C-alpha cells in the first residue's frame, strides 16, 4: 500500500481524520441501514489493510463495482475497481486494521486498530466491504455462482448506487467462513459494528497489520 501526503499536518486533526473506517463510519452505516443516507460516497485517497484470524459471515453477496473518490495531493477524481462483499451479519476474530501515512518532516506514521480478541469477536450487522485485494482460506455453504446482481432473491441486497447493470455477475452463499484473512480495502460500511476491547494506536514508522508478499 503506497499513499502520499503533501503539505503540513496538525496532529489533533490527523488523529481524528485518520480513524479507520470501521469505527468512523458506524454512524453513517446506521443511517444507511435505516434508509436515511445515500449508500455511495466519495472514498478517501488512501486504502487500508485489514487482517483477521477468522471472519464468519451470513448471507454473502459479492459483486464487482467501482469506488470513486479523492486523490491525495490533487483535485482529480480517482476510480478504484473493487469487489463488494456484503453480509447480513459477520463475526470477526482477532481483527487488525492499519493505515500508513507518510508525514513530511516526520516520516511514516501508522494508525493501528485492534479488536475482537480475548474470546470476544467483533460483530457487524449489514456490513459491506469495498475490497481491492483479498487473500484467505475460504469455505462457502449453499453457494450460487453466476447470479445476476439485480436478482431480487438476494437476502443481502446490493448497495444502491453501486450496480451499473442489474444483469451483471454476482455470487452468494448462505454462509462464508474465511480464515487467515489479509485484505486491502477502500471502504467499509455497517449498520452496527460492535468492537470489544478496542485498541487504537499511532505508531512510528511503517507498521501495517501485515506485510505484502514479495
N, C-alpha and C positions, 0 to 999 in steps of 0.2 A: 504494500500500500504506500503510495507516494503522493503527498499533498504538500502544497507550498502556501505559506502565508507571507504577505508583504505588508510592510508598514509596522507601526508600533502596536503594542498590546497592553491593555490595562488588566492587571491580574484579577481584580474582582470581577470584571466583565468576562474575562476568559473562563473563570470558574463557573459562572452562570451559563454562559452561552454554550460551553462545550460539554455539559452534562449529557451523557449518552441518551439516545432516543428512547430506550426502553423506560427510562424514568421521566424524561421531559415530555413525552407525548401521551402520557396517561390521560390527562385532561382532554386532549384532542381526541383520543380514542373513545372516551366516554361519549363525547358529542357525536362522533361518527356512528357509534352503535345505536344511539338514540335518533339518528337521522337529522341532527341539528347542524352538521357541518358537511361540506363537500369532501369527498374522500381523497381527491387528488390535491397535492400541494407541491410547492417547489422544494426540491431537496437541496441540502447544502452542497457546497463544493468539495466535501470530504466524505469518503466512505469510512467504514469502521469494521473491526473484526470482532467476531463472537466465537467462543469455544464453549463446549459443554460435554460432560460425560455422557449425558443422555437427554433426548427430547422425545416425549411420548405425546402424540397429538391425535385428537379425534376429528373425523370428518375433513380430511385433507382435500383441498382443491389446489391445483398447481397449473399455472399457465404463463405464457410469455407476455411481457409488456415493456414499456419504456418509461423510465423515471427521468423527468426533466427538472433542471434546477440551475443554481448559480455556478459560476466558475470562479475559483479563488483568484483574486488579483485582476479580474476582468469583468466587463459588463455583459460578456457573451453568455448565452444560454447553452448549457450542455445537455446532451441526451445520452442516457445510460441504459443499454439493454439489460433487463432484469428478468428473473423468474420470480413470480409472485407465488408464495406458498401461504395458504390460509388454513387456519384450524379453528373449529368452534371452541376448542379448549386444548391447552397444552401444559404439560408439566415438564420443567427443565431442571436437571440436576447438575450442580456444580458449574454454574454459568460464569463466564468471564466476558466482559465487553471492553474493548480498548479503542482509543483514538490517539494517534500520534500526530503532534503538530510542531513543525519547526518554527521557533520563535526567534526573530532577528536579534542578535546580540546575546542570546542565551543558549540556543541550541534546541534540540528536540525535547519536548515535554509530552509525557504520556499520561492520559487520563484512563484509569482502570476502574471498572466496576465489577464487584464480585457478589454473588448471591446464590441461593439455592443449595447450600451445603449443610453439613451437620444434620443430615437426615431430614431436612425440610426443603422440599423442592419449590422453586418459583412456579407460580401458577398464573397463566394468562387465559383470558376469555376473549373470543373473537379477535384473534391475533393474525396479522398479515405481515409477512417479511418480504422486502424487496431485495432479492439476493443476486449478487454478481457471480460469486463462486461458492461452491459447497463441496466439501469432502466429508464423507461419513460412511459408516456401515448402516444399511437400511433394511427394514422389514416392513412390508405392507400387507394389511389384511383387507380382503374384499376389494381388490384393485381393479379399476377400469381405466384403460389407456386408450386415448383417441376420442374422448367425449368432446362434443362441441362445447366451448366455454360458455356459450349462451344457453345451454340446455337448462331448462327450468327445474330439473330434478336434483341439481346440486344442493346438498344440505348447507354447506358453507358457500355463500354467494360470492361471485366476483366483486371486487371493489368497483363501485360506479366510477366511470371516467377513465378506467384503465384498460378497457377492452375495445380495440379498434373494430373488430368484426366478430359477431356472436358465433360465427361458424368456425372460428379458429380452434386449434388443437388445445386440449387440456387433459389432465388425468386427475383421478380422485381415488381415495381409499377410505374405508371405514375407520381404519387406524393406521398410523405410521409410527414406527419406532426407529429413531436414529441414534446411533452410539458413536462415540469419538468424533463429535461434530467440530468441524472447522469451517467457518464461513466468513465471507466478506460481503457486506450489505450496504445499501444506500439509505434504507429507511425501515422503521418498524412502527406499526400502529396496533393498538389493542384497546378493546372496550374497557377491560380492567387488567392490571398486572400487579400481582402480589409478590413482593420481593423480600423474603425473610432474611434476617441477618445481613442487610445491605451494607457493603463497604465501598466507599468511593475515595480514590486516592489520586493525587497528582504526583507523578514520578519523574525524576530527571533522566533524560536520555530516551532512547528508542526501546521501549519495553512492552511490546504488544502481547496479547494473550497467547499468541503462537507465532513462530517464525515460518515464513514461506519456504517450501521445499525447493532446493536448488536443482 
